Amino acid sequence: MEAAEAAIAASKVLVAQLEIPLATVECAAATASKHGVPFILDPAPARALSDELLGMVDVLKPNETEAEILTGTKVVDGASAKVAAALAGGKDMREAPLFANKVAALSVTQMGAQSSMPTLAEVEAFGG
């Protein structure tokens, strides 16, 4: 992580997940925080996380199962879903959820998981 500090400092956003050592995630979060880079954490596979780490997370993007494990509360809707791509594309924290909602709305119009993901042009052309 120390060797990657310059790359992290020059980034618009940093995304990590829990399939790498937790100490690496914590170091990445601290480095991003030090340089004012938004830190997005995909908590997969879900596990207990320290308040210190969670305090450095700008966006936590669990799936339904991970959210339930992390919070102890069963997830009943996707209202809290956000798309990291919106933040990396320069959208602010108010625009990102709208972008995510457009992606979700378009994705349910087609069959399949990956094949239903809309292109950026489709999302930008979508009204609403």
Secondary structure, DSSP 8 states (H G I E B T S, - for coil): -GGGHHHHHT-S-EEEETTS-HHHHHHHHHHHHHTT--EEEE--S-----HHHHHH-SEE---HHHHHHHHSS-----TT---HHHHHTT--TTHHHHHHHHHHHHHTTSSSSSTT---HHHHHH---
